[in-house]
């Protein structure tokens, strides 16, 4: 017997009848994500190559666009949301961001220390210039 949406049992929840709008298809979600990612990428290239913006604000603008790009990829392509069924995904993302931050900060500290250790002092530079 063929069933329709009208002859469902009371309390039977399906994506179309549980009081919520049906979820958009995967192709639509990926297409929206692709469009937004392309717009943000084109905007980033425009910001980097234009002379219409204040030069000191360009790096900050590029950082904001990069963060927005990461958000688009997380939501539209990786489907990371804050819903109760995605708690582990959000925790894994936060842990990954912590690890990347620690590696980046540690690398900067190490490079600064190596840079200061490798540069000759001004006294040595002056002695070399005098001879």
DSSP file (Angstrom, degrees, kcal/mol; ACC not computed):
  #  RESIDUE AA STRUCTURE BP1 BP2  ACC     N-H-->O    O-->H-N    N-H-->O    O-->H-N    TCO  KAPPA ALPHA  PHI   PSI    X-CA   Y-CA   Z-CA
    1    1 A X              0   0    0      0, 0.0     2,-0.3     0, 0.0     0, 0.0   0.000 360.0 360.0 360.0 134.5    0.0    0.0    0.0
    2    2 A X        -     0   0    0      1,-0.0     2,-0.3     0, 0.0     0, 0.0  -0.620 360.0-150.3 -82.3 133.6    1.3    3.4   -1.0
    3    3 A X        -     0   0    0     -2,-0.3     2,-0.2     3,-0.0     5,-0.1  -0.802  10.4-167.7-106.3 148.2    1.7    5.9    1.9
    4    4 A X    >   -     0   0    0     -2,-0.3     3,-0.8     1,-0.0     0, 0.0  -0.714  41.3 -96.3-121.0 175.6    1.4    9.7    1.6
    5    5 A X  G >  S+     0   0    0     -2,-0.2     3,-0.5     1,-0.2    -2,-0.0   0.678 118.9  59.4 -66.8 -17.0    2.2   12.5    3.9
    6    6 A X  G 3  S+     0   0    0      1,-0.2    -1,-0.2     0, 0.0    -3,-0.0   0.704  98.3  55.3 -88.1 -19.5   -1.4   12.6    5.1
    7    7 A X  G <  S+     0   0    0     -3,-0.8    -1,-0.2     2,-0.0     2,-0.2  -0.135  76.0 131.8-108.1  40.0   -1.8    9.1    6.4
    8    8 A X    <   -     0   0    0     -3,-0.5     2,-0.1     1,-0.1     3,-0.1  -0.565  64.3-100.8 -85.5 153.4    1.1    9.0    8.9
    9    9 A X    >   -     0   0    0     -2,-0.2     3,-2.1     1,-0.1    -1,-0.1  -0.437  47.3 -93.1 -70.0 146.4    0.7    7.8   12.4
   10   10 A X  T 3  S+     0   0    0      1,-0.3    -1,-0.1    -2,-0.1     3,-0.1  -0.378 114.1  20.6 -60.6 136.3    0.3   10.5   15.0
   11   11 A X  T 3  S+     0   0    0      1,-0.3     2,-0.6    -3,-0.1    -1,-0.3   0.320  86.8 136.8  86.8  -8.7    3.6   11.3   16.6
   12   12 A X    <   -     0   0    0     -3,-2.1     2,-0.5     1,-0.0    -1,-0.3  -0.613  42.4-154.4 -72.9 119.8    5.5    9.9   13.6
   13   13 A X        +     0   0    0     -2,-0.6     2,-0.3    -3,-0.1     5,-0.0  -0.839  23.0 162.1-103.3 129.3    8.2   12.4   12.9
   14   14 A X    >>  -     0   0    0     -2,-0.5     4,-1.2     1,-0.0     3,-1.1  -0.922  52.8-101.1-134.0 162.9    9.7   12.9    9.5
   15   15 A X  T 34 S+     0   0    0     -2,-0.3     5,-0.2     1,-0.3     3,-0.1   0.797 121.4  46.3 -56.4 -29.4   11.7   15.8    8.1
   16   16 A X  T 34 S+     0   0    0      1,-0.2    -1,-0.3     6,-0.1     6,-0.2   0.701 120.6  34.6 -87.8 -18.2    8.7   17.1    6.2
   17   17 A X  T <4 S+     0   0    0     -3,-1.1    -2,-0.2     1,-0.1    -1,-0.2   0.328  84.3  94.4-121.9   8.8    6.1   16.9    9.0
   18   18 A X  S  < S-     0   0    0     -4,-1.2    -1,-0.1     2,-0.2     3,-0.1   0.202 107.0 -93.6 -89.8  20.0    7.9   17.6   12.3
   19   19 A X  S    S+     0   0    0      1,-0.3     2,-0.3    -3,-0.2    -1,-0.1   0.401  97.4 102.6  88.8  -3.0    7.0   21.3   12.3
   20   20 A X  S    S-     0   0    0     -5,-0.2    -1,-0.3     1,-0.1    -2,-0.2  -0.740  80.8 -99.1-109.2 159.6   10.2   22.3   10.7
   21   21 A X        -     0   0    0     -2,-0.3    -4,-0.1     1,-0.1     3,-0.1  -0.476  50.2 -97.4 -69.2 146.1   10.9   23.3    7.1
   22   22 A X        -     0   0    0     -6,-0.2    -1,-0.1    -2,-0.1     2,-0.1  -0.408  45.3-104.5 -64.6 144.9   12.3   20.5    5.0
   23   23 A X        -     0   0    0      1,-0.1    -1,-0.1    -3,-0.1     3,-0.1  -0.415  38.0-106.5 -70.1 142.4   16.1   20.7    4.8
   24   24 A X        -     0   0    0      1,-0.1    -1,-0.1    -2,-0.1     5,-0.0  -0.321  44.5 -92.6 -66.7 154.7   17.4   22.0    1.4
   25   25 A X     >  -     0   0    0      1,-0.1     4,-2.0    -3,-0.1     5,-0.2  -0.194  32.1-111.7 -66.1 160.0   19.0   19.4   -0.8
   26   26 A X  H  > S+     0   0    0      1,-0.2     4,-2.7     2,-0.2     5,-0.2   0.861 116.4  55.7 -61.3 -37.7   22.8   18.8   -0.7
   27   27 A X  H  > S+     0   0    0      1,-0.2     4,-2.3     2,-0.2    -1,-0.2   0.906 108.2  48.6 -63.9 -40.3   23.4   20.3   -4.1
   28   28 A X  H  > S+     0   0    0      2,-0.2     4,-2.5     1,-0.2    -2,-0.2   0.919 111.9  48.4 -65.0 -43.6   21.7   23.5   -3.1
   29   29 A X  H  X S+     0   0    0     -4,-2.0     4,-2.3     1,-0.2    -2,-0.2   0.927 114.1  45.9 -63.3 -45.3   23.7   23.8    0.1
   30   30 A X  H  X S+     0   0    0     -4,-2.7     4,-2.5     2,-0.2    -1,-0.2   0.867 111.8  52.4 -66.6 -35.3   27.0   23.1   -1.7
   31   31 A X  H  X S+     0   0    0     -4,-2.3     4,-2.4    -5,-0.2    -2,-0.2   0.913 109.9  47.8 -66.6 -42.0   26.0   25.6   -4.5
   32   32 A X  H  X S+     0   0    0     -4,-2.5     4,-2.6     2,-0.2     5,-0.2   0.926 113.3  48.8 -63.3 -44.1   25.3   28.4   -2.0
   33   33 A X  H  X S+     0   0    0     -4,-2.3     4,-2.5     1,-0.2    -2,-0.2   0.902 111.2  49.7 -61.9 -41.7   28.6   27.6   -0.2
   34   34 A X  H  X S+     0   0    0     -4,-2.5     4,-2.4     2,-0.2    -1,-0.2   0.913 111.6  48.8 -64.0 -42.6   30.5   27.7   -3.5
   35   35 A X  H  X S+     0   0    0     -4,-2.4     4,-2.3     2,-0.2    -2,-0.2   0.942 113.7  45.5 -62.5 -47.9   29.0   31.0   -4.5
   36   36 A X  H  X S+     0   0    0     -4,-2.6     4,-2.5     1,-0.2    -2,-0.2   0.893 113.1  50.5 -64.3 -39.4   29.8   32.6   -1.1
   37   37 A X  H  X S+     0   0    0     -4,-2.5     4,-2.3    -5,-0.2    -1,-0.2   0.902 111.1  48.9 -65.0 -40.1   33.3   31.2   -1.2
   38   38 A X  H  X S+     0   0    0     -4,-2.4     4,-2.6     2,-0.2    -2,-0.2   0.896 111.0  49.9 -66.4 -39.6   33.9   32.5   -4.7
   39   39 A X  H  X S+     0   0    0     -4,-2.3     4,-2.4     2,-0.2    -2,-0.2   0.928 112.5  47.0 -64.4 -44.4   32.5   36.0   -3.7
   40   40 A X  H  X S+     0   0    0     -4,-2.5     4,-2.1     2,-0.2    -2,-0.2   0.881 112.4  50.0 -65.6 -37.5   34.8   36.1   -0.6
   41   41 A X  H  X S+     0   0    0     -4,-2.3     4,-2.1     2,-0.2    -2,-0.2   0.934 112.2  46.7 -65.6 -45.6   37.8   35.0   -2.7
   42   42 A X  H  X S+     0   0    0     -4,-2.6     4,-2.3     1,-0.2    -2,-0.2   0.893 111.8  51.8 -63.0 -39.3   37.2   37.6   -5.3
   43   43 A X  H  X S+     0   0    0     -4,-2.4     4,-2.9     2,-0.2    -1,-0.2   0.895 107.6  52.5 -63.6 -39.7   36.7   40.3   -2.6
   44   44 A X  H  X S+     0   0    0     -4,-2.1     4,-2.3     2,-0.2    -2,-0.2   0.916 110.0  47.6 -62.9 -43.3   40.0   39.3   -1.1
   45   45 A X  H  X S+     0   0    0     -4,-2.1     4,-1.4     2,-0.2    -1,-0.2   0.900 112.9  49.4 -64.1 -39.1   41.8   39.7   -4.4
   46   46 A X  H  X S+     0   0    0     -4,-2.3     4,-0.9     2,-0.2     3,-0.3   0.934 110.9  49.2 -64.8 -45.3   40.1   43.0   -4.9
   47   47 A X  H >< S+     0   0    0     -4,-2.9     3,-0.5     1,-0.2    -2,-0.2   0.899 112.0  49.2 -60.4 -41.2   41.1   44.2   -1.4
   48   48 A X  H 3< S+     0   0    0     -4,-2.3    -1,-0.2     1,-0.2    -2,-0.2   0.772 119.0  37.5 -70.5 -25.2   44.7   43.2   -1.9
   49   49 A X  H 3< S+     0   0    0     -4,-1.4     2,-0.2    -3,-0.3    -1,-0.2   0.361  95.3  96.2-111.2   5.2   45.0   44.9   -5.3
   50   50 A X    <<  -     0   0    0     -4,-0.9     3,-0.1    -3,-0.5    -4,-0.0  -0.632  51.4-160.2 -98.0 155.4   43.0   48.1   -4.8
   51   51 A X  S    S+     0   0    0     -2,-0.2     4,-0.1     1,-0.1    -1,-0.1   0.254  78.8  86.1-109.0   8.8   44.3   51.6   -3.9
   52   52 A X  S    S+     0   0    0      2,-0.1     2,-0.2     3,-0.0    -1,-0.1   0.678  78.6  73.3 -81.9 -18.1   40.8   52.7   -2.8
   53   53 A X  S    S-     0   0    0     -6,-0.2     2,-0.3    -3,-0.1     5,-0.1  -0.627  97.8 -92.0 -99.3 156.7   41.2   51.4    0.7
   54   54 A X    >>  -     0   0    0     -2,-0.2     3,-1.4     1,-0.1     4,-0.6  -0.505  36.4-136.0 -64.2 124.3   43.3   52.7    3.6
   55   55 A X  G >4 S+     0   0    0     -2,-0.3     3,-0.7     1,-0.3     4,-0.5   0.814 100.5  54.4 -59.0 -35.4   46.6   50.9    3.3
   56   56 A X  G 34 S+     0   0    0      1,-0.2     4,-0.4     2,-0.1    -1,-0.3   0.731 106.5  53.1 -72.9 -20.1   46.9   50.2    7.0
   57   57 A X  G <> S+     0   0    0     -3,-1.4     4,-2.5     1,-0.2    -1,-0.2   0.557  85.2  85.5 -90.5  -8.4   43.5   48.5    7.1
   58   58 A X  H <X S+     0   0    0     -3,-0.7     4,-2.5    -4,-0.6     5,-0.2   0.920  87.7  49.5 -63.8 -45.8   44.1   46.1    4.3
   59   59 A X  H  > S+     0   0    0     -4,-0.5     4,-2.0     1,-0.2    -1,-0.2   0.911 113.2  47.8 -60.4 -39.6   45.7   43.3    6.4
   60   60 A X  H  > S+     0   0    0     -4,-0.4     4,-2.3     2,-0.2    -1,-0.2   0.917 111.4  50.6 -65.7 -41.7   42.9   43.5    8.9
   61   61 A X  H  X S+     0   0    0     -4,-2.5     4,-2.3     1,-0.2    -2,-0.2   0.896 109.9  50.0 -61.8 -40.4   40.3   43.4    6.1
   62   62 A X  H  X S+     0   0    0     -4,-2.5     4,-2.2     2,-0.2    -1,-0.2   0.868 109.4  51.8 -66.5 -36.2   42.1   40.3    4.7
   63   63 A X  H  X S+     0   0    0     -4,-2.0     4,-2.3    -5,-0.2    -2,-0.2   0.915 110.0  48.9 -65.1 -42.2   42.0   38.6    8.1
   64   64 A X  H  X S+     0   0    0     -4,-2.3     4,-2.3     1,-0.2    -2,-0.2   0.920 112.4  48.0 -62.9 -43.7   38.3   39.3    8.4
   65   65 A X  H  X S+     0   0    0     -4,-2.3     4,-2.2     1,-0.2    -1,-0.2   0.868 110.6  52.2 -65.5 -35.5   37.6   37.9    5.0
   66   66 A X  H  X S+     0   0    0     -4,-2.2     4,-2.2     2,-0.2    -2,-0.2   0.904 109.9  48.1 -66.8 -41.1   39.8   34.8    5.7
   67   67 A X  H  X S+     0   0    0     -4,-2.3     4,-2.2     2,-0.2    -2,-0.2   0.903 111.8  50.0 -65.5 -40.6   37.9   34.1    8.9
   68   68 A X  H  X S+     0   0    0     -4,-2.3     4,-2.4     2,-0.2    -2,-0.2   0.897 109.1  52.5 -62.8 -39.8   34.6   34.5    7.0
   69   69 A X  H  X S+     0   0    0     -4,-2.2     4,-2.2     2,-0.2    -2,-0.2   0.907 108.5  50.0 -62.3 -42.3   35.9   32.1    4.4
   70   70 A X  H  X S+     0   0    0     -4,-2.2     4,-2.5     1,-0.2    -1,-0.2   0.904 110.0  51.3 -62.7 -40.3   36.7   29.5    7.1
   71   71 A X  H  X S+     0   0    0     -4,-2.2     4,-2.4     2,-0.2     5,-0.3   0.909 108.4  51.1 -62.4 -42.3   33.2   29.9    8.5
   72   72 A X  H  X>S+     0   0    0     -4,-2.4     4,-2.6     1,-0.2     5,-0.6   0.924 112.1  47.0 -60.5 -44.8   31.7   29.3    5.1
   73   73 A X  I  X>S+     0   0    0     -4,-2.2     5,-2.1     1,-0.2     4,-1.3   0.902 112.4  49.5 -65.8 -40.7   33.7   26.2    4.6
   74   74 A X  I  <5S+     0   0    0     -4,-2.5     6,-2.9     3,-0.2    -1,-0.2   0.912 120.3  34.9 -64.6 -41.9   32.9   24.8    8.0
   75   75 A X  I  <5S+     0   0    0     -4,-2.4     4,-0.2     4,-0.2    -2,-0.2   0.941 127.2  31.8 -80.9 -48.8   29.1   25.4    7.7
   76   76 A X  I  <5S+     0   0    0     -4,-2.6    -3,-0.2    -5,-0.3   -43,-0.2   0.804 132.8  23.7 -85.9 -29.3   28.4   24.7    4.0
   77   77 A X  I  <<S+     0   0    0     -4,-1.3    -3,-0.2    -5,-0.6    -4,-0.1   0.818 132.6  32.1-106.2 -40.1   31.0   22.0    3.2
   78   78 A X  S   <S-     0   0    0     -5,-2.1    -3,-0.2     2,-0.1    -4,-0.2   0.563  93.0-138.2 -94.6  -9.6   31.9   20.4    6.5
   79   79 A X        +     0   0    0     -6,-0.3     2,-0.7    -4,-0.2    -4,-0.2   0.849  39.3 164.9  55.7  41.0   28.4   20.8    8.0
   80   80 A X        +     0   0    0     -6,-2.9     2,-0.2     9,-0.1    -1,-0.2  -0.807   9.1 158.1 -88.6 116.2   29.8   21.8   11.4
   81   81 A X        -     0   0    0     -2,-0.7     9,-0.2     2,-0.1     8,-0.1  -0.725  53.2-111.0-127.9 178.6   27.0   23.4   13.4
   82   82 A X  S    S+     0   0    0     -2,-0.2     5,-0.1     7,-0.1    -2,-0.0   0.199  70.9 130.1 -98.0  15.7   26.2   24.0   17.1
   83   83 A X  S >  S-     0   0    0      1,-0.1     3,-1.7     3,-0.1    -2,-0.1  -0.206  74.5-106.6 -65.8 161.5   23.3   21.5   17.1
   84   84 A X  G >  S+     0   0    0      1,-0.3     3,-0.8     2,-0.2    -1,-0.1   0.780 119.6  56.1 -63.0 -25.8   23.2   18.9   19.8
   85   85 A X  G 3  S+     0   0    0      1,-0.2    -1,-0.3     2,-0.1     3,-0.2   0.547 105.4  53.0 -82.9  -4.8   24.2   16.1   17.4
   86   86 A X  G <>  +     0   0    0     -3,-1.7     4,-2.2     1,-0.1    -1,-0.2   0.118  69.2 113.4-113.9  20.5   27.4   18.0   16.4
   87   87 A X  H <> S+     0   0    0     -3,-0.8     4,-2.3     1,-0.2     5,-0.2   0.906  79.4  49.8 -59.7 -42.8   28.9   18.6   19.9
   88   88 A X  H  > S+     0   0    0      1,-0.2     4,-2.5     2,-0.2    -1,-0.2   0.881 109.2  52.5 -65.6 -37.1   31.8   16.3   19.1
   89   89 A X  H  > S+     0   0    0      2,-0.2     4,-2.3     1,-0.2    -1,-0.2   0.919 110.5  46.9 -63.9 -43.0   32.5   18.1   15.9
   90   90 A X  H  X S+     0   0    0     -4,-2.2     4,-2.5     2,-0.2    -2,-0.2   0.901 113.2  48.8 -66.6 -40.8   32.6   21.5   17.6
   91   91 A X  H  X S+     0   0    0     -4,-2.3     4,-2.5     2,-0.2    -2,-0.2   0.907 111.5  49.4 -65.5 -41.2   34.9   20.2   20.4
   92   92 A X  H  X S+     0   0    0     -4,-2.5     4,-2.4     2,-0.2    -2,-0.2   0.892 111.6  49.8 -64.5 -39.0   37.2   18.6   17.8
   93   93 A X  H  X S+     0   0    0     -4,-2.3     4,-2.4     2,-0.2    -2,-0.2   0.922 111.3  48.2 -64.7 -44.3   37.3   21.9   15.9
   94   94 A X  H  X S+     0   0    0     -4,-2.5     4,-2.1     2,-0.2    -2,-0.2   0.902 112.7  48.7 -63.5 -41.1   38.1   23.9   19.1
   95   95 A X  H  X S+     0   0    0     -4,-2.5     4,-2.3     2,-0.2    -2,-0.2   0.914 110.9  50.5 -65.4 -41.9   40.8   21.4   20.0
   96   96 A X  H  X S+     0   0    0     -4,-2.4     4,-2.4     1,-0.2    -2,-0.2   0.899 109.8  50.2 -61.7 -41.1   42.3   21.6   16.5
   97   97 A X  H  X S+     0   0    0     -4,-2.4     4,-2.4     2,-0.2    -1,-0.2   0.883 109.4  52.1 -65.2 -37.8   42.3   25.4   16.7
   98   98 A X  H  X S+     0   0    0     -4,-2.1     4,-2.5     2,-0.2    -2,-0.2   0.918 110.3  48.0 -62.9 -43.9   44.0   25.3   20.1
   99   99 A X  H  X S+     0   0    0     -4,-2.3     4,-2.6     2,-0.2     5,-0.2   0.926 112.2  48.7 -63.8 -44.6   46.7   23.0   18.6
  100  100 A X  H  X S+     0   0    0     -4,-2.4     4,-2.6     1,-0.2    -1,-0.2   0.911 111.9  50.0 -61.9 -42.0   47.2   25.3   15.6
  101  101 A X  H  X S+     0   0    0     -4,-2.4     4,-2.8     2,-0.2     5,-0.2   0.911 111.6  48.0 -62.7 -43.3   47.5   28.3   17.9
  102  102 A X  H  X S+     0   0    0     -4,-2.5     4,-2.7     2,-0.2     5,-0.2   0.909 113.0  47.6 -65.0 -41.9   50.0   26.6   20.1
  103  103 A X  H  X S+     0   0    0     -4,-2.6     4,-2.4     2,-0.2    -2,-0.2   0.918 114.3  47.4 -65.1 -42.8   52.2   25.5   17.2
  104  104 A X  H  X S+     0   0    0     -4,-2.6     4,-2.2    -5,-0.2    -2,-0.2   0.938 114.6  45.2 -64.1 -47.6   52.0   29.0   15.6
  105  105 A X  H  X S+     0   0    0     -4,-2.8     4,-2.3     1,-0.2    -2,-0.2   0.918 114.3  49.3 -64.0 -42.9   52.9   30.8   18.9
  106  106 A X  H  X S+     0   0    0     -4,-2.7     4,-2.5    -5,-0.2    -1,-0.2   0.899 110.3  50.8 -63.0 -40.0   55.7   28.3   19.6
  107  107 A X  H  X S+     0   0    0     -4,-2.4     4,-2.7    -5,-0.2    -1,-0.2   0.911 110.3  49.4 -63.6 -41.9   57.1   28.7   16.1
  108  108 A X  H  X S+     0   0    0     -4,-2.2     4,-2.2     2,-0.2    -2,-0.2   0.902 111.8  48.4 -64.5 -40.6   57.1   32.5   16.5
  109  109 A X  H  X S+     0   0    0     -4,-2.3     4,-2.2     2,-0.2    -2,-0.2   0.928 113.5  47.1 -64.9 -44.7   58.8   32.3   19.9
  110  110 A X  H  X S+     0   0    0     -4,-2.5     4,-2.7     1,-0.2     5,-0.2   0.923 112.8  48.7 -63.8 -44.3   61.5   30.0   18.6
  111  111 A X  H  X S+     0   0    0     -4,-2.7     4,-2.4     1,-0.2    -1,-0.2   0.886 111.2  50.1 -65.1 -38.0   62.1   32.1   15.4
  112  112 A X  H  X S+     0   0    0     -4,-2.2     4,-2.2     2,-0.2    -1,-0.2   0.904 112.4  47.8 -65.8 -39.9   62.4   35.3   17.5
  113  113 A X  H  X S+     0   0    0     -4,-2.2     4,-2.0     2,-0.2    -2,-0.2   0.920 113.3  47.0 -67.3 -43.4   64.9   33.6   19.8
  114  114 A X  H  X S+     0   0    0     -4,-2.7     4,-1.6     1,-0.2    -2,-0.2   0.894 111.1  53.0 -64.5 -38.4   66.9   32.2   16.9
  115  115 A X  H  X S+     0   0    0     -4,-2.4     4,-1.3     1,-0.2    -2,-0.2   0.920 110.9  45.3 -63.2 -44.1   66.9   35.6   15.2
  116  116 A X  H  < S+     0   0    0     -4,-2.2    -1,-0.2     1,-0.2    -2,-0.2   0.843 113.8  50.7 -70.3 -30.9   68.2   37.3   18.3
  117  117 A X  H  < S+     0   0    0     -4,-2.0    -1,-0.2     1,-0.2    -2,-0.2   0.748 111.8  46.6 -76.2 -24.0   70.9   34.6   18.8
  118  118 A X  H  < S+     0   0    0     -4,-1.6     2,-0.4    -3,-0.2    -1,-0.2   0.689  90.0  91.5 -93.1 -19.7   72.2   34.8   15.3
  119  119 A X  S  < S-     0   0    0     -4,-1.3     2,-0.1    -5,-0.2     3,-0.1  -0.619  79.1-124.1 -79.6 129.4   72.4   38.5   14.8
  120  120 A X        -     0   0    0     -2,-0.4    -2,-0.1     1,-0.1    -1,-0.1  -0.410  32.1-104.2 -69.1 148.2   75.9   39.9   15.8
  121  121 A X     >  -     0   0    0      1,-0.1     4,-2.0    -2,-0.1     5,-0.2  -0.227  27.7-110.1 -68.0 163.0   75.9   42.6   18.4
  122  122 A X  H  > S+     0   0    0      1,-0.2     4,-2.5     2,-0.2     5,-0.2   0.825 117.0  59.0 -65.0 -31.3   76.4   46.2   17.3
  123  123 A X  H  > S+     0   0    0      2,-0.2     4,-2.2     1,-0.2    -1,-0.2   0.914 107.1  45.9 -64.4 -42.1   79.9   46.2   19.0
  124  124 A X  H  > S+     0   0    0      2,-0.2     4,-2.3     1,-0.2    -2,-0.2   0.899 111.9  51.8 -67.4 -39.3   81.0   43.3   16.8
  125  125 A X  H  X S+     0   0    0     -4,-2.0     4,-1.8     1,-0.2    -2,-0.2   0.903 110.1  49.0 -63.0 -40.4   79.6   45.0   13.8
  126  126 A X  H  X S+     0   0    0     -4,-2.5     4,-1.7     2,-0.2    -1,-0.2   0.892 109.9  51.4 -66.5 -39.0   81.4   48.2   14.6
  127  127 A X  H  X S+     0   0    0     -4,-2.2     4,-1.3     1,-0.2    -2,-0.2   0.894 110.0  49.6 -64.4 -39.2   84.7   46.3   15.1
  128  128 A X  H  < S+     0   0    0     -4,-2.3    -1,-0.2     1,-0.2    -2,-0.2   0.867 110.0  50.7 -67.8 -34.1   84.4   44.7   11.8
  129  129 A X  H  < S+     0   0    0     -4,-1.8    -1,-0.2     1,-0.2    -2,-0.2   0.836 107.7  53.8 -71.6 -31.7   83.7   48.0   10.1
  130  130 A X  H  <        0   0    0     -4,-1.7    -1,-0.2     1,-0.2    -2,-0.2   0.810 360.0 360.0 -74.5 -29.1   86.8   49.6   11.7
  131  131 A X     <        0   0    0     -4,-1.3    -1,-0.2    -5,-0.1    -2,-0.2   0.464 360.0 360.0 -87.9 360.0   89.2   47.0   10.4
